[in-house]
C-alpha cells in the first residue's frame, strides 16, 4: 500500500498540452509483461514506491495512437478475460505509481487512468476493484482527487470513472467516518464539511451526469449508503432525494432519461448490497414510486431493464432469504464428481423432493404479487435484455415462495405460450422456464405441460412481411432443453426422451437459421452426455457436430440422410418436412425440403408412398401459394425417388405407386391450368414447380405415353420460354433452366418412336417452331428457345442438325440492331456446345453429327464471339458472351481431340490459344481466372494431347502441371507475373499485350499496379536485346493502328504509353534521331486525338506527347507543336493540364530548350492564366511557340454549318 506521506492530491481538471506522455510500456501485452515487471522492480529498488519513472514525451496524436493500440491488445482478451488475472496487480501498480507521483503532470495522470479504464473494461470492474489501495489513509487523498475533477470535461471521463470506483472501495474500511473528520471548526464561524457529507455530495452530483461516471457513482452509493455508520443518518435522506428525482423526471426528455438512469442504478445497487432489515422499511415506498414512473411505457431499453432489475430486488427484499425446501434436487451435477462416484462403487445421490414446505404458513407480503406481475409483463418486453432480466427475477423470486405460489408462477409463465401472444412472450417464457429448471424450481410434475410447449417453441416460425420472426424463440427453446439436461435425473425425462431427441435432431438439421441449428446441436450433445438416454446419441453427434451443422445444404441433403438411417428419427423427420418446411415462406427452404424428402423417401419407401405422397397431392391445390409450390416440388422428388428404388430391382415405378397416386400426379398440371394459377404473381412459382414436376415424372418413366397430358406439358414449356421477358429478372434464370431441363427429359421419354428414332411429325413441328422463335424480337424468348434447341436429344436433331446450327449461328451473330442482346448470344453459344456434345463426332454426316464439313463453321461462330465487348448500363455484358465462347471452344476442342483430332486445324488451334491467352491477361478477375483455366486445360490435356498448340514445349515450362492448382488466377499479384511471360513467345505476343494494355489502363488499383509491374519487369529484361525490344515496340504500334479510334483500347493504350515512356522503357530509341517507332507513334497519336471531345483521351494524349519530347529531331518539334495546339484547346481543363505537364517536362528534360530561354518559357507557363479567354491565351501560346522554335499555328476559316461551340473561335487552328 502507498503511504499517505508519499503523495498528495494535485490532479485538477486538465488542460491539453502540446506534449503528452507515452506510457505504452505500462500497458500489459500478450507476451507476458516481463519488461514491465522489471521496470517496476527497478523503480522500487532505486527510489522506493514514490520514485518516478523516466517518462518520454510524445505529441498528442502519438499518445492517442498508443491508447488505441493498447485497446486493440486488450480487446483480444474479451472472450477470455480471466487470462489477465495474473497480470492485473502489477499493471495497476505501475499505473497507480504514476498517479501517486507528485512530479507527474496532470495530462500524464489522466493518461494513466485511460489505461486503467481499458483494462477495467475488458476484465470488469468487480474483479478490478479489490486491487485498489483501500486503507484508511487512502480515503481523503482519493476524495480530494475526485473533488478536484471537472464533471463537464469530456476528455477526462475515464479519470472520474476510475476515481469513483476507487472511492467506493475505500468506503469499505471498517472504521466510522467521523473518526477521520477531526475538528470540523477550522475558524470561528466556519465549519468544514464532514467526509461523510462530502462523499454523499459527490455521489449525488455524479448520479446525474451523462457519461460513464454515472455507473461508478451508483456503485459508490451502494457501498457508502449501506455502511453501518451511514445508513442510520443518510439512507432515508438519500432514498427520499432519489425518489423525488425519479418522480420529477420524465423519460420523454434526454435529461430526464439520464437522471432516471442514475437513480434506478443507485436504487438497484442499494437493494442488492444492503441488508434486508435495513431496506425493508423503504421497499413498499420505492415500489409505489416505481409504479408511478410507468417505465414499461418508455422506449428506452436501459430504463426498462433497470426498472425490472429494481423490481426484482424489491421483491427479494419483501421475501425472507431462504432455500426452498420443496425444490427439485438432482444431487451432484459435476461430471467429474459423478464419474468419481461410479469408480468408487457408490451410487449418485438420489433426488430429494420435499412435498411439504417448512414455511408454508408464512404470510407473503402484499407487494410480492405486484412484483411478480411486473416481472411477468417484463417477460413480454420488446427487448431481449429486459426479458432476460425479468426471467432471472422470476427464478429468484420463485425460489423464496411457498410451493403452491411458485406453482402458480409457473402456470403464469406457461400462459406466455399461447398463440395469441407475440414471439416476444414466447421468448421470455422460454428464458423463464430455463431459469426455473436450472434452479430446481420446476418440479417433475410440471414437465408434461412444459415439454409440450417447448416442443412447439422449437418449431416456432411466424411470417411477418417479407421475412419471419421466431429465431430467438427457437434458440431459447434449445437453451431450455440444455438446462433440463443438467437439472433432471434421467428417469424424470425418460417419458419425453423420444419427443425431445427427435425435436432437437430436427432443429439441428432442418432449421433455417445457423444459430438455431448450432444451439440444437449443443443441447442434443448436453443431453447425450448428461442423460445418456438419447437413441444413437454418440453416432449422431459425431456427424451433426457444431461445425457440420453450419452448412445448411449439407444439413438438409447429407446429415439428414445419415440420421434418418436410425428408425427412431426417420418418420418424425419426414413428418416435419411435410408439415412445416414444404410450406415455408423461404423458397430456398422449400426446395431443400423437397430434395431432402427425395433422399429420405429411399429410407422409408412404404411410408412415403402410402402416407406422404397422398398428403402432398392434397396440398397441391392449397389456396396458399407457398404450400402449392412446395408440395408440387415435393411430389416430383418423392415420385422420382420411388422410381429409382424400383429401377434398382428392375421394376416399374407403378409397383410403388397406386393408381390413385399416378392419376393425382398426372392431373396436377390440368388442375392448375383450369384454375388459371399459371397467371398472376404466383404464376412464376407454379411454372417453375410444374417444370420440375415434368422433368422428374419423365425421368421416372411414368406411363403417360400418348396421353393428352403430354401436350399440356409441352404447351407449358413453350409458353414459359415464349414469355420469359414477362418474368421478373431475379427468378428468370431459374425458371428458364427448369423449363429447358423439363423439355430435355420430356423429349427423351415420350417423343421417341423407336430406339434412336423420333416421331417425324413431332420432330418437324418442334424444330420448325423453335427455329422460328429464334427470330423473335424479344431477346429473352431467343435465349429460351436457343437453350431449348441445345437441350433436344440426338434423335430429334438427326437430319436437321445443319438447319439448327444455322439458326443458332444467326443468334450469335452481332449486328448493329441487336448489338446489346448479349444474353441471347451467350445462350446461343451454350446451345451450340451442348448440341455438339449431344450428337458427337461422325465422319461424312453433316446433318447428323460434327464432321469436317461443318466443324469450321462451328469454330468460326464461336471464335467470332471472342471479340464481343458489348457494354451497357450493366457494364461489360460482352464478358458473358466471351466466357460462354471460351467454355464452348474448350468443350468442342476436347470432344474432337478424343475422337477425331485431325479435324483440329493448326490455324484454328492457334487462334483459340491466342484468344484465350488474351482473355487471361485482361482486367476482370473472374473472367481472367476462367480463361486461365481453359488455357491450362487445353495445354495439359493428354488423352490424347491437343494437336498444333503453338510453343507447347515453352508453355509447359512456363506453366508446369504441378503449379496449376496452387495459382490463384483471380489475384492480380499471381496472375500477371505469369501471363506476362507469354510476351516472349511471338505467336502470343500481340494478344497478350492487347489484354495487358486494357488491364494497365483500367480502374482497379491492384490490377493496374500488378499489371504495370509485370510489364516493366518484362521490358527491363529485354533492354539489352534490341531485336526483342524492336519486336515489342512494333507489336505495340500494330495494336495502336488496329484499334485506332476504338475507345475501349485506345484510351488504356495511351495510358500504357505514358507509363512506358515515363519509366524510360524506350530510352534506347532516344539515341537515334527520328526513330521509326517515335515517328509512327506520333502520327497515330495525332490521328487518335484529332477532333476528340473525350477529356480522358485528351489528358492521356497530353502525357504521351510530353513523353515523346525526349525523342530528338523532327519528332520533338512536332510533339511540341501538338502541345502548343492543346494550349489553346476549347476546354480550359485541357489548357491548364497541358501547361502544367509541359512545365514539368521542360524541367525534367533540360536539353529541350536552350538555357537562355528556359527561364522565360517556364515563367510564361507558370504565370499565364490558361483558363482565361482564348484571345488572351493565344497570345501567350504564340510567344511560347517563338521561344520553343516551333511554327505558330494558323487559324483556318471554317464554314459554320452549325452554331459554333460557345467558348470557341469561329476559326479552327
Number of C-alpha atoms within 10 A of each C-alpha: 11 17 12 16 8 13 16 16 19 18 21 16 21 17 11 11 11 9 16 23 20 22 21 16 14 23 25 24 17 12 7 12 17 10 13 19 17 11 16 19 12 13 19 15 11 11 11 12 20 18 18 18 18 7 13 10 15 15 14 16 11 15 19 15 13 17 21 14 14 20 19 12 16 23 16 12 16 13 10 11 16 14 13 19 11 10 14 19 14 17 22 21 19 22 20 18 22 25 24 24 20 19 14 18 17 20 20 21 22 24 24 27 25 21 27 21 20 21 25 18 16 19 22 14 16 11 12 19 18 13 15 20 19 21 17 16 16 19 22 18 17 20 20 16 20 25 20 15 18 14 18 12 12 10 12 20 21 22 23 27 22 23 22 29 22 25 30 25 23 26 25 15 13 12 13 14 17 11 9 15 14 8 10 11 11 9 8 6 6 9 11 12 12 15 17 19 12 15 22 18 12 17 25 22 13 23 28 21 18 19 17 15 25 27 20 26 30 28 25 28 27 24 20 26 25 23 22 13 16 16 17 13 11 18 20 15 11 17 19 15 13 22 19 13 17 23 13 12 18 19 21 11 9 12 15 17 21 20 23 28 25 28 25 25 24 29 24 23 21 25 25 19 15 19 13 18 11 16 21 18 13 17 21 19 14 19 18 12 15 18 15 11 19 13 20 18 9 15 12 15 17 15 22 25 24 23 30 31 23 26 27 28 23 26 28 24 25 24 20 14 13 10 10 19 19 20 22 22 21 18 15 14 16 11 11 10 12 17 13 13 15 12 10 9 9 11 10 16 13 11 13 13 15 14 10 11 16 12 13 13 8 12 9 16 11 10 16 21 13 15 24 21 13 18 27 26 17 29 32 22 22 16 17 19 17 24 28 23 23 31 27 22 28 29 26 19 25 25 24 21 25 22 23 11 15 20 17 12 20 23 14 15 23 18 16 24 22 12 10 8 12 16 24 22 26 30 27 33 32 33 29 28 29 26 24 27 25 20 18 22 24 25 19 16 9 12 17 12 11 20 18 13 20 25 19 15 25 26 22 20 20 15 12 9 7 7 9 14 16 20 23 22 27 30 25 27 33 31 22 25 29 23 21 26 24 19 25 24 20 17 11 15 19 13 12 14 18 15 14 22 24 22 24 28 25 26 26 34 31 29 25 19 16 18 18 28 31 24 24 33 28 22 25 31 25 18 25 20 16 20 21 15 17 19 17 14 17 15 12 20 18 11 17 27 18 19 10 19 26 19 12 21 18 14 24 25 21 15 20 26 20 17 23 21 13 15 12 15 20 21 20 17 25 23 15 18 23 24 14 16 25 29 22 23 21 16 16 12 22 25 21 23 30 27 21 25 30 23 20 25 28 19 19 17 17 14 15 26 19 14 12 21 24 16 16 22 20 12 21 25 19 13 9 12 19 20 24 25 29 29 30 28 30 32 30 26 27 28 28 24 24 25 26 18 17 17 13 9 8 10 13 19 22 18 11 19 19 12 11 10 19 17 11 17 22 20 14 17 23 13 14 19 14 9 10 11 19 20 13 8 12 15 17 21 20 24 25 26 25 25 30 25 27 28 26 25 26 25 19 24 18 20 15 15 14 10 11 9 16 19 11 14 21 19 12 20 26 21 14 25 26 20 13 23 16 11 17 11 10 8 13 18 14 11 24 26 18 22 29 27 21 28 24 19 22 25 22 20 19 19 21 20 12 9 7 12 13 22 14 13 8 14 19 13 10 17 19 14 13 20 20 13 20 23 15 14 10 16 20 23 23 29 28 31 29 31 27 25 28 28 23 24 23 22 23 25 23 19 15 17 23 17 14 22 24 15 20 29 19 15 26 24 16 18 11 6 7 14 15 17 22 27 18 27 32 25 27 34 32 22 26 28 22 20 24 23 18 18 18 17 23 14 13 13 16 19 19 21 26 28 19 18 14 17 18 16 14 20 19 12 21 29 20 14 23 22 15 20 17 17 14 10 6 6 10 15 19 24 22 18 29 28 23 23 30 27 20 23 25 19 18 24 22 22 17 21 20 14 13 16 17 12 20 21 12 14 11 18 20 17 17 23 22 21 22 28 25 24 28 29 33 26 25 18 17 14 21 24 22 18 25 24 19 21 21 19 16 22 22 18 12 12 9 12 15 22 19 15 20 20 14 14 10 13 17 13 9 14 16 13 13 8 9 15 9 8 13 13 25 17 16 24 17 14 23 24 18 16 23 20 19 23 19 15 14 15 16 22 22 21 25 25 24 23 20 30 29 23 27 27 24 20 12 12 9 14 24 20 14 20 28 22 16 21 22 17 14 17 19 13 11 17 16 11 10 12 11 17 20 16 14 20 16 16 18 21 18 14 19 21 18 11 16 17 17 12 13 13 20 25 26 23 27 25 23 23 24 20 19 18 19 17 12 14 17 19 15 12 20 17 12 13 15 17 17 13 15 25 18 16 21 20 13 17 21 16 13 23 21 11 9 11 11 11 13 14 19 22 20 20 26 27 23 24 29 24 24 25 23 26 23 19 15 14 24 24 19 20 25 23 20 19 25 25 19 22 29 28 20 18 16 19 14 21 25 21 18 28 24 14 19 24 18 13 17 18 14 11 12 12 12 19 16 11 10 9 13 18 12 13 20 17 12 17 22 14 8 15 16 26 17 13 14 21 11 14 18 20 12 18 25 19 13 21 20 12 16 19 12 17 14 17 17 9 11 9 11 10 8 9 6 6 7 12 9 8 11 15 14 15 13 11 13
